[in-house]
Amino acid sequence: MNLGQHLIIAPILVPLVTGALLLLIDERRRLQKAMIGVASTIILFAVAVALFRFADSIDGPEAARQGVYLLGNWAAPFGIVLVVDRLSALMLVLTATLALPSLIFALARWHTAGAHFHSLFQFLLMGLNGAFLTGDLFNLFVFFEVLLAASYGLLLHGSGLLRVKAGLHYIAINLAAALLFLIGVSMIYGVTGTLNMADLAVRVASVEPQKRMLLEAGAGILGVAFLIKAGMWPLNFWLPPAYTAAAAPVAGIFAILTKVGIYVVLRLSLLVFGEGTSSSSGFGLQVLLIGGMATITFGAIGVLASQALGRLAGFSVLVSSGTLLMAIGLGSGAITTGALFYLASSTLTISAFFMLIELVERGQDAGASMLAVTMEVYGDADEDEPEEGGEGVALPGTMAVLGICFAACGILLAGLPPLSGFVAKFAMLSAMLEPAGSGSAALVPAVMWVVVFLIILSGLSALIAMTRSGIRTFWASLEGTKPRVLVIEVAPVLLLLLATLLLTVQAGPAMRYMDATARALSAPHQYIDAVTNARQVGPASAEVQQ
């Protein structure tokens, strides 16, 4: 077993050990806890990049076996397996890229607003990384619960009536989703006798016709649990209030939570219900397509109707989820390539936007908002947030820097050139308008035109809303005070926006990686072979051979 295989467990082990260690340190030693948390997150980022490069070097089944880690040295399907491939490595890097700026932003003041912030943050990272790496449904549920438990505490971090109200709604919805998860997993296990994803993909093809309906019912219930997390309409009314009420750095890392649902839906739809699964092939894709279209429509309307920046960002999350669900529902590898690029771009943008909002709104007087009554009705004012006091300094050109960042977020959300949002949407639209590389729009199905229209409409909605908010905030403010910010508050926003710029500059290599990921997902036999052919090492392996 080489170093690459041992690194597979590091994204789970590092935050787990760090979070447990931080629980033992007194809360009054906040600087020490902060330094340990930042160091752990930096290590996690380095490990994620190493695994990303490791996954990118995988070619063929023989090399793919090196991406499987057998916990306890028990072979699949009976043992617990962790699997790193291009998709899971992408999600690990994306999580680590959001985690470091969010944590740095919190060091300005938010990490002192409540107890055990750093431990909860590390446990959230553990749950996220475990969900992306696990190779079986049972441990997917375990990591799903870990990240949810940590997210409950982080959402309530900072107290406040509105935050508590939104947090309780969030907890209730996710507990219901967890119950549906258990029911769906139980039904699937009852039919197939396995929860290992690779083994499940093999057994689904041989399920007896009289049991197939029960299998699909279980898969449907399991899908609902993750579509709640992904924010698909009509299961998404909880999301904008919860994300708006969360503290800025918490909302920044929460931008990846909806993508957990997207990841699982994409993984299982192509692995378990891809080609070769008999009558269950393509199960649920039509629901994803229609649900995605409804979600992006609902999100676009919400973006236009939002008078407060926090709600605008919350509905932008729904637009992102709806776009990705539509792309998955179309079942095209070329569209999936663009969708993966869009997933990375939109997640980075929304995370930066959530943190930018706090800095922008800090400079507005209570009487400066011409829509104060509307904002109060929607619950965007939180009188119980920590006092800012004398924190930060009014840096020269602060509003200019914030204005440039705001404009960049607007361009990215609207999908305008030349940034990565445009590249992602252009890749998706090109694949939709040239099916099978025909080069002829005459062969495009009618549903494709509807999808194209919705994607363009969502971009137009974001452009109108961001322009309106920008004018009100930066050009027509009524003698607002100059915001007092710290460098460690502006720097994380700039880092995330620079990441989108890097994604734009390196669009060629990034798109090639996304294309390789999409092709690997469309050929699930590579994943199945890697897991089923993974062998134990050491004495246990010798015993098996005997």
C-alpha positions in Angstrom: 0.0 0.0 0.0 1.6 3.3 -1.1 1.3 6.8 0.3 -1.5 7.7 -2.0 -3.7 5.1 -0.5 -2.9 6.1 3.1 -3.8 9.7 2.3 -7.3 8.7 1.4 -8.3 8.5 5.1 -6.5 11.7 6.0 -9.4 14.1 5.0 -11.5 12.3 7.7 -8.9 11.6 10.3 -7.3 15.1 10.4 -10.5 17.1 11.2 -11.7 14.3 13.5 -8.5 14.4 15.7 -8.4 18.2 15.6 -12.0 18.6 16.6 -11.6 16.2 19.5 -8.4 17.9 20.6 -10.0 21.4 20.5 -12.8 20.1 22.8 -10.2 19.5 25.5 -8.8 23.1 25.3 -10.5 25.7 27.5 -12.7 28.2 25.6 -10.8 31.1 27.0 -7.7 30.1 25.1 -9.3 31.2 21.8 -6.0 32.2 20.1 -4.5 28.7 20.6 -7.7 27.0 19.4 -7.8 29.3 16.3 -4.2 28.5 15.4 -4.7 24.8 15.7 -7.9 25.0 13.6 -6.2 27.0 10.9 -3.2 24.7 10.9 -5.5 21.7 10.5 -7.4 23.3 7.7 -4.2 24.1 5.8 -3.0 20.5 6.2 -6.4 19.4 5.0 -6.1 21.6 1.9 -2.7 20.2 1.1 -4.0 16.6 1.5 -7.0 17.4 -0.8 -4.6 18.8 -3.5 -2.4 15.7 -3.2 -5.4 13.5 -3.6 -6.7 15.6 -6.5 -3.4 15.1 -8.3 -3.4 11.4 -7.4 -6.9 11.0 -8.8 -6.0 12.9 -12.0 -3.1 10.4 -12.6 -5.5 7.4 -12.5 -5.9 5.7 -15.9 -7.4 2.3 -16.3 -8.7 -0.3 -13.8 -5.2 -1.3 -12.6 -4.3 2.2 -11.5 -7.9 2.8 -10.2 -7.4 0.0 -7.6 -4.9 2.3 -5.9 -7.8 4.7 -5.1 -9.5 2.3 -2.7 -8.8 2.2 1.0 -10.0 -0.8 3.0 -10.7 0.2 6.6 -9.8 -2.6 9.0 -8.3 -4.4 6.1 -11.7 -6.0 5.3 -12.4 -6.5 1.6 -15.6 -5.2 0.0 -18.5 -5.6 0.1 -18.3 -6.6 3.8 -15.8 -4.1 4.9 -15.9 -0.3 5.0 -14.2 1.2 1.9 -13.2 4.7 1.0 -12.8 5.5 -2.6 -11.1 8.4 -4.3 -11.8 9.1 -7.9 -11.9 12.3 -10.0 -15.3 13.4 -8.7 -14.6 12.8 -5.0 -11.2 14.5 -5.3 -12.8 17.5 -6.9 -15.3 17.8 -4.1 -12.5 17.4 -1.5 -10.5 20.3 -3.1 -13.7 22.4 -3.3 -14.5 21.8 0.4 -11.0 22.7 1.5 -10.9 25.8 -0.7 -14.0 27.1 1.0 -13.0 26.0 4.5 -9.8 28.0 4.7 -11.2 31.4 3.8 -14.3 30.9 5.9 -12.3 30.0 8.9 -9.9 33.0 8.4 -12.9 35.3 8.1 -14.4 33.9 11.3 -11.2 34.8 13.2 -12.1 38.5 13.0 -14.9 38.2 15.5 -17.3 35.3 14.8 -15.3 32.6 16.4 -15.8 34.4 19.8 -19.6 34.6 19.4 -20.2 31.2 21.0 -18.7 28.0 22.4 -16.9 25.3 20.4 -16.9 27.0 17.1 -13.6 25.5 15.9 -14.6 22.0 17.0 -17.9 22.2 15.2 -16.2 23.6 12.1 -13.7 20.6 12.1 -16.5 18.1 12.6 -18.4 19.6 9.7 -15.3 19.2 7.5 -15.0 15.6 8.6 -18.6 14.8 7.7 -18.3 16.5 4.3 -15.1 14.7 3.4 -16.4 11.4 4.6 -19.6 11.7 2.6 -17.5 12.4 -0.6 -15.1 9.5 0.1 -17.3 6.7 1.4 -18.1 3.7 -0.8 -21.3 2.4 1.0 -24.7 3.8 1.9 -24.5 3.0 5.6 -21.4 5.1 6.2 -22.8 7.7 3.9 -25.6 8.0 6.4 -23.1 8.2 9.3 -21.1 11.0 7.7 -24.4 12.7 6.7 -25.4 12.8 10.3 -22.0 14.0 11.5 -22.1 17.0 9.1 -25.7 17.7 10.0 -25.1 17.7 13.7 -22.1 20.1 13.3 -24.2 22.3 11.0 -26.9 22.6 13.6 -24.5 24.1 16.1 -22.8 26.3 13.5 -26.2 27.7 12.2 -27.2 28.6 15.8 -23.7 30.1 16.5 -24.1 33.7 17.5 -27.6 33.4 19.0 -30.3 35.9 18.0 -34.0 35.3 17.7 -34.1 35.1 13.9 -31.1 32.7 13.9 -32.7 30.4 16.5 -36.0 30.4 14.6 -34.3 29.5 11.3 -32.1 27.0 13.0 -35.0 25.1 14.5 -36.7 24.9 11.1 -33.4 23.7 9.6 -33.1 21.0 12.3 -36.6 19.8 11.9 -36.3 19.5 8.1 -33.0 17.7 8.2 -34.2 15.3 10.9 -37.1 14.4 8.5 -34.6 14.0 5.7 -32.5 11.7 7.9 -35.6 9.5 8.6 -36.3 9.2 4.9 -32.7 8.3 4.4 -33.0 5.4 6.8 -36.2 4.2 5.3 -34.8 4.3 1.8 -31.6 2.5 2.8 -33.6 -0.2 4.6 -35.7 -0.9 1.6 -32.7 -1.1 -0.7 -30.9 -3.5 1.6 -34.0 -5.6 2.0 -34.1 -6.1 -1.8 -30.4 -6.4 -2.7 -28.8 -7.6 0.5 -25.9 -5.0 0.2 -25.2 -1.4 0.9 -21.8 -1.2 -0.8 -22.3 1.1 -3.8 -20.2 -1.0 -6.2 -21.8 -4.2 -5.2 -25.2 -2.6 -5.3 -24.6 -1.5 -8.9 -23.8 -5.1 -9.8 -26.8 -6.6 -8.0 -29.4 -4.1 -9.3 -29.2 -5.5 -12.8 -30.2 -9.0 -11.5 -33.1 -7.9 -9.2 -36.2 -10.0 -9.9 -39.0 -8.1 -11.7 -41.4 -8.5 -8.8 -38.9 -6.8 -6.4 -37.9 -4.1 -8.7 -40.7 -1.8 -7.8 -39.7 -2.0 -4.1 -36.1 -1.3 -5.0 -37.2 1.8 -7.0 -39.4 2.9 -4.2 -36.5 2.7 -1.8 -34.3 4.6 -4.2 -37.0 7.2 -4.6 -37.3 7.8 -0.9 -33.5 8.0 -0.6 -33.5 10.5 -3.4 -36.0 12.7 -1.7 -33.7 12.9 1.4 -30.9 14.2 -0.7 -33.0 16.4 -2.9 -34.1 18.1 0.3 -30.5 18.8 1.0 -29.9 19.9 -2.6 -32.8 22.3 -2.3 -35.0 21.1 -5.1 -38.4 22.7 -5.4 -40.8 22.2 -3.6 -38.5 20.9 -0.8 -36.4 24.1 -0.5 -38.5 26.7 1.4 -36.3 26.3 4.4 -33.0 27.1 2.7 -33.1 30.9 2.0 -34.1 31.8 5.6 -31.5 29.4 7.1 -28.6 30.6 5.0 -29.6 34.2 5.4 -29.7 33.9 9.2 -26.3 32.1 9.5 -23.2 34.0 10.4 -21.2 35.1 7.4 -18.4 32.5 7.6 -20.9 29.8 8.4 -22.9 30.7 5.3 -19.6 30.7 3.4 -18.9 27.0 4.2 -22.6 26.1 3.9 -22.4 26.9 0.2 -21.0 23.4 -0.2 -23.8 21.6 1.8 -26.3 21.6 -1.1 -23.6 20.1 -3.3 -23.6 17.1 -1.0 -27.1 16.3 -2.2 -26.0 17.0 -5.8 -22.9 14.8 -5.5 -24.9 11.8 -4.1 -27.6 12.1 -6.8 -25.0 12.3 -9.5 -23.0 9.4 -8.1 -25.9 7.0 -7.6 -27.9 7.9 -10.7 -24.9 7.0 -13.0 -23.4 4.2 -10.9 -26.5 2.3 -9.7 -29.1 3.3 -12.4 -26.8 3.8 -15.4 -26.6 1.7 -18.5 -26.9 -2.0 -17.9 -29.4 -1.9 -15.1 -32.2 -3.4 -17.2 -35.6 -1.6 -16.8 -34.2 0.7 -14.0 -31.8 2.4 -16.4 -32.2 6.1 -16.2 -34.5 5.9 -13.1 -35.4 9.3 -11.8 -33.8 11.4 -14.5 -37.1 12.8 -15.7 -37.9 13.9 -12.1 -34.5 15.5 -11.8 -35.0 17.4 -15.0 -38.5 18.7 -14.2 -37.5 19.4 -10.6 -34.4 21.3 -11.7 -36.5 23.4 -14.1 -38.9 24.2 -11.3 -36.1 25.0 -8.9 -34.3 27.3 -11.2 -37.6 29.1 -12.0 -38.4 29.5 -8.3 -34.8 30.6 -7.6 -34.8 33.2 -10.4 -38.1 34.7 -9.1 -36.7 34.8 -5.6 -33.6 36.6 -6.8 -35.7 39.2 -8.5 -38.0 39.6 -5.5 -35.2 39.8 -2.9 -34.7 43.3 -1.4 -32.0 42.2 1.0 -28.6 40.9 -0.1 -28.7 37.9 2.2 -31.9 36.6 0.7 -30.5 37.3 -2.8 -27.6 35.0 -2.0 -29.9 32.4 -0.5 -32.0 32.2 -3.7 -28.8 32.2 -5.8 -28.0 28.9 -4.1 -31.3 27.5 -5.4 -30.5 28.7 -8.9 -27.2 26.9 -8.7 -28.8 23.7 -7.5 -31.6 23.9 -10.1 -29.1 24.3 -12.9 -27.1 21.3 -11.7 -30.2 19.1 -11.3 -31.4 20.0 -14.8 -28.0 19.0 -16.2 -28.0 15.7 -14.4 -31.6 15.0 -15.6 -30.6 15.5 -19.2 -28.2 12.5 -18.9 -25.6 13.8 -21.3 -21.9 13.4 -20.6 -21.0 16.6 -22.5 -23.5 18.6 -20.4 -22.2 17.0 -17.3 -18.7 18.3 -18.1 -20.0 21.9 -18.2 -22.1 21.2 -15.1 -19.1 20.1 -13.1 -17.3 23.3 -14.1 -20.4 25.3 -13.1 -20.5 23.5 -9.8 -17.0 24.6 -8.9 -17.5 28.2 -10.1 -20.9 28.8 -8.6 -19.9 27.4 -5.2 -16.8 29.6 -4.9 -18.8 32.6 -6.0 -21.7 32.1 -3.6 -19.3 31.5 -0.7 -17.5 34.7 -1.4 -20.8 36.6 -1.8 -22.1 35.5 1.6 -19.0 36.9 3.3 -18.9 40.0 1.2 -22.5 40.8 2.2 -21.5 41.3 5.9 -18.7 43.8 4.9 -20.9 45.7 2.5 -23.9 46.0 5.0 -21.6 47.0 7.8 -21.2 50.5 6.3 -24.9 51.1 6.0 -26.7 53.2 8.7 -30.0 52.0 10.1 -31.7 54.9 8.2 -29.8 54.4 5.0 -31.9 51.6 3.7 -34.8 52.7 1.7 -36.3 49.2 2.1 -35.9 48.8 5.9 -39.5 47.8 6.4 -39.4 45.2 3.7 -36.2 43.8 5.1 -37.7 43.6 8.6 -40.7 41.7 7.3 -38.4 39.2 5.6 -36.4 38.8 8.7 -33.0 40.1 7.5 -32.2 42.3 10.5 -30.6 40.6 13.5 -30.3 42.9 16.5 -28.5 40.3 18.6 -25.4 39.9 16.5 -22.1 40.6 18.2 -21.2 44.2 18.7 -18.5 45.3 16.3 -17.2 48.0 18.6 -13.9 49.3 17.3 -12.9 46.3 15.3 -11.2 47.0 12.1 -10.1 50.2 10.4 -11.6 52.3 7.7 -9.0 51.5 5.1 -8.4 53.9 2.2 -10.4 52.8 -0.8 -12.4 50.2 1.3 -15.6 50.9 -0.6 -13.8 50.7 -3.9 -12.4 47.3 -3.1 -15.8 46.1 -1.8 -17.4 47.5 -4.9 -15.0 45.7 -7.2 -15.7 42.4 -5.4 -19.4 43.0 -5.6 -19.2 43.6 -9.3 -17.1 40.4 -9.8 -19.8 38.4 -7.8 -22.5 39.9 -10.0 -20.6 39.0 -13.2 -20.0 35.5 -12.0 -23.6 34.9 -10.8 -25.1 36.3 -14.1 -22.7 34.2 -16.2 -21.2 37.2 -18.1 -17.8 37.1 -19.8 -15.0 36.9 -19.2 -15.1 35.1 -15.8 -15.6 31.4 -15.0 -19.4 31.7 -14.7 -19.6 32.5 -18.4 -17.2 29.6 -19.3 -19.4 27.2 -17.4 -22.7 28.3 -18.9 -21.2 28.5 -22.4 -19.9 24.9 -22.0 -23.4 23.7 -20.9 -25.3 25.6 -23.6 -22.9 24.5 -26.3 -23.5 20.9 -25.4 -27.3 21.4 -25.3 -27.5 23.1 -28.7 -25.2 20.6 -30.4 -26.4 17.2 -29.3 -24.0 14.4 -30.2 -21.8 16.9 -31.9 -24.2 17.3 -34.8 -23.5 21.0 -35.1 -27.1 21.5 -36.1 -29.7 23.3 -33.9 -32.5 21.7 -36.0 -32.0 18.5 -34.1 -32.3 20.0 -30.7 -35.3 18.6 -28.7 -37.9 21.1 -27.5 -37.0 20.4 -23.9 -33.5 21.6 -24.5 -34.7 25.0 -25.7 -36.7 25.3 -22.5 -33.6 24.5 -20.4 -31.5 27.0 -22.4 -34.2 29.7 -21.9 -34.3 29.0 -18.1 -30.5 29.2 -17.8 -30.4 32.5 -19.7 -33.3 33.8 -17.7 -31.7 33.0 -14.4 -28.6 34.9 -15.5 -30.6 37.9 -16.5 -32.4 37.8 -13.1 -29.1 37.7 -11.3 -27.8 40.6 -13.4 -30.9 42.8 -12.7 -30.9 42.0 -9.0 -27.2 42.6 -8.5 -27.3 45.8 -10.5 -30.2 47.1 -8.4 -28.5 46.1 -5.2 -25.2 47.6 -6.3 -26.8 50.9 -7.2 -28.6 51.1 -3.9 -25.5 50.1 -1.9 -22.7 51.9 -3.6 -24.2 54.8 -5.6 -27.4 55.9 -3.9 -26.7 55.3 -0.2 -27.9 58.0 2.1 -24.7 59.1 3.8 -23.7 55.6 4.9 -20.7 55.3 7.2 -17.5 53.9 5.7 -17.3 50.2 6.8 -14.5 49.4 9.2 -13.0 46.1 8.2 -10.0 43.9 9.0 -7.6 42.6 6.4 -8.5 39.1 7.4 -12.1 39.8 6.5 -11.4 41.2 3.0 -8.6 38.7 2.2 -10.9 35.6 2.2 -13.3 37.2 -0.2 -10.4 38.1 -2.5 -9.0 34.6 -2.2 -12.2 33.0 -3.4 -12.7 35.5 -6.2 -9.0 34.8 -7.2 -9.9 31.1 -7.3 -12.6 31.8 -9.8 -10.1 33.9 -11.8 -7.7 31.0 -11.7 -10.5 28.7 -12.9 -11.0 31.1 -15.8 -7.4 31.3 -16.8 -6.9 27.6 -16.5 -10.3 26.8 -18.1 -8.6 24.5 -20.7 -7.0 22.1 -18.2 -10.0 22.4 -15.8 -12.4 21.5 -18.6 -10.3 18.5 -19.6 -10.4 17.3 -16.0 -14.2 17.8 -15.9 -14.5 15.9 -19.1 -12.4 13.0 -17.8 -14.6 13.0 -14.7 -17.8 12.9 -16.7 -16.5 10.1 -18.9 -15.5 8.1 -15.8 -18.9 8.5 -14.3 -20.5 7.3 -17.6 -18.4 4.2 -17.4 -19.2 2.9 -13.9 -17.5 -0.5 -14.5 -14.1 1.2 -13.7 -15.4 2.2 -10.2 -17.0 -1.2 -9.7 -13.8 -3.0 -10.7 -11.6 -0.8 -8.5 -13.7 -1.6 -5.4 -14.5 -5.3 -6.0 -10.9 -6.1 -7.0 -9.3 -4.3 -4.1 -7.4 -6.8 -2.0 -6.4 -7.0 1.6 -2.7 -6.4 2.4 -0.4 -8.3 4.8 -1.3 -11.5 6.6 -5.0 -11.1 5.9 -4.3 -11.2 2.2 -2.2 -14.4 2.6 -5.0 -16.1 4.5 -7.5 -15.3 1.8 -5.2 -16.7 -0.9 -4.8 -19.9 1.1 
